[in-house]
Amino acid sequence: DRKLGNTIIEPDQVQVVNAISVIVLVFVCEYILIPLMSKIYIRTHLHRVCVGILASILAFVCAAVLQFQINRAGIGNVHVVWMVPQYFLLALGEVLVYVQFTQFCYREAPIQMKSILQATFAVVIGCGNLIVALIASVEFFKEIAYEFLLFAGIVTIAMFVFIFLS
């Protein structure tokens, strides 16, 4: 259901939620969330990256739950506003992962490693996008919600590897 009052929300307009969330969350994270995380011992950039990865996992789970609901209720019977939580969590994950990893590279990494870490980060993001494209093209599941859960599982494994290595 794309009706919001007297307005019909177009599918491409929903994407604005992500952009606005990222802009707002950069400031919210810097001045509110990160100081709060520091009080519960999430103090390093790499710890915050893990929180960002966790937010991304939750975004995939939200997408799967919403897709199950759409499949059960039928297209047009679930309001588009229910997409906002997943976009918010995805934006939170983006802000925490990208900003905190960039800050780690420039503040904590040795000078010889700064560019290498940034380049490695870009390659890892590119490989992740390639994995998503390959999985989506193979169509392992008839139900796209299961694909979202698969992505959540893959990212969860990656998060534990990241925690171990960091």
C-alpha positions, 0 to 999 in steps of 0.5 A: 500500500503506497498511499500516504494521506492523499499522496501515492508514494512511488517506488523510487521515492522510497529510496530517499529514506536511505539517503536521508537516514545516512545524512541524519545518522552521520551526525546522530552517530558522531554526537549521540550514539558513539558517546553512548557506545563508549559508555558500554565499552564499545570504544574502538573503531573496529568495535563500532564496525561490528555494531554496524555489521550487526545493524546490516544483519538486522536490516536483512532480517527485517527485509525477510520478515517484511517479504514474508508478510507481503507474501502472506497478506498480498501485494498492496495490503502491507503499507510501504512505511514498513520498509522504513526500519530496514532502510534505517538499519541499513543506513546505520550499518553503512554509517558505522561501517564506512565512517568507522573503518575510514577513521580507523584507517587514518587514525590508527593504522601505520602510515604504510598501511593506510592506503592498503587498508582503504584499497582492501576495504574497497575490494572486500565491498566489491567482492561482497557485491559480486557475491550478492549479484551471483546469488541473486542471479542463480535464484537458489530460492523461490521465495526472496525472503529466504534469500534475504535470510541467506544474506543475513547468515553470510554477513553473520559469518563474516562478522564473526570472522571480522571479530576474530581477526580484529 
